[in-house]
Amino acid sequence: MRRKFRMELSEILELPMDISLDLPRVVIVGDLGVLISNHRGLMQYSPDRIVVGVGAGQITISGDNLEIEEVGKEQMAVRGIIKFVEMNTA
């Protein structure tokens, strides 16, 4: 119910839903990289797997030669050979 109210309010005020609903925004650039906005921090890191916390779950990026190119308070950029991106919600 609360989520539906937020969605309707977001539409009325013409606000982006990812911000008003506290959702991550994930941009995949081919197989070269992933940009995640509105994240909650790095949970796991290795050259073949990166797990990033998001509002109600996590995003897992699998691939080869993965590197965190940029990390800020709300935005993270991952580069490498991207094979798989998955979002799990709690």
C-alpha positions as CSV (number, residue, x, y, z in Angstrom):
1,M,0.0,0.0,0.0
2,R,2.7,2.5,0.9
3,R,4.7,1.6,-2.2
4,K,1.6,2.2,-4.4
5,F,1.1,5.6,-2.7
6,R,4.7,6.6,-3.4
7,M,4.4,5.5,-7.0
8,E,1.3,7.6,-7.5
9,L,2.9,10.6,-5.7
10,S,6.0,10.2,-7.9
11,E,3.9,10.4,-11.0
12,I,1.9,13.4,-9.8
13,L,5.1,15.3,-8.8
14,E,6.9,14.1,-11.9
15,L,9.8,12.7,-9.8
16,P,12.0,9.8,-11.0
17,M,10.6,6.6,-9.5
18,D,14.1,5.3,-8.6
19,I,14.6,8.2,-6.2
20,S,11.1,8.4,-4.7
21,L,10.9,4.5,-4.2
22,D,14.6,4.2,-3.1
23,L,15.4,1.9,-6.0
24,P,18.8,1.4,-7.6
25,R,19.4,2.5,-11.2
26,V,21.5,0.1,-13.1
27,V,23.0,1.0,-16.5
28,I,24.7,-1.8,-18.4
29,V,27.1,-0.7,-21.1
30,G,27.3,-3.8,-23.4
31,D,29.7,-6.3,-21.9
32,L,32.2,-3.5,-20.9
33,G,30.7,-2.1,-17.7
34,V,27.9,-1.4,-15.2
35,L,27.0,1.8,-13.5
36,I,24.9,1.6,-10.3
37,S,23.3,4.6,-8.8
38,N,21.6,4.7,-5.3
39,H,23.7,1.9,-3.9
40,R,24.3,1.0,-0.2
41,G,28.0,-0.1,-0.5
42,L,30.2,-2.9,-1.6
43,M,29.5,-6.3,0.0
44,Q,31.9,-8.6,-1.9
45,Y,34.7,-8.1,-4.3
46,S,36.8,-10.4,-6.5
47,P,38.0,-10.2,-10.1
48,D,35.2,-12.4,-11.2
49,R,32.3,-11.3,-8.9
50,I,31.2,-8.0,-7.3
51,V,28.2,-7.8,-5.0
52,V,26.7,-4.4,-4.2
53,G,24.1,-3.6,-1.6
54,V,21.0,-1.8,-2.7
55,G,17.8,-0.7,-0.8
56,A,16.1,-4.1,-0.2
57,G,18.7,-6.5,-1.5
58,Q,21.8,-6.8,-3.6
59,I,23.1,-6.7,-7.2
60,T,25.6,-9.3,-8.3
61,I,27.9,-8.7,-11.2
62,S,29.8,-11.7,-12.6
63,G,32.5,-11.6,-15.3
64,D,36.2,-11.5,-15.9
65,N,38.8,-8.9,-14.9
66,L,36.2,-6.9,-12.9
67,E,37.4,-3.6,-11.4
68,I,35.7,-0.9,-9.5
69,E,36.6,2.1,-11.6
70,E,34.7,4.7,-9.5
71,V,32.9,4.6,-6.2
72,G,31.1,7.5,-4.6
73,K,28.5,8.0,-1.9
74,E,25.6,7.0,-4.3
75,Q,27.2,5.9,-7.5
76,M,29.6,3.1,-8.5
77,A,31.1,2.1,-11.8
78,V,32.4,-1.4,-12.6
79,R,34.5,-2.2,-15.6
80,G,35.6,-5.5,-17.1
81,I,34.1,-8.2,-19.2
82,I,30.5,-8.4,-17.9
83,K,28.9,-11.8,-18.3
84,F,25.9,-11.6,-15.9
85,V,24.0,-9.0,-13.8
86,E,21.5,-10.2,-11.2
87,M,19.3,-8.4,-8.7
88,N,18.0,-10.2,-5.6
89,T,15.5,-8.5,-3.2
90,A,15.1,-9.5,0.4
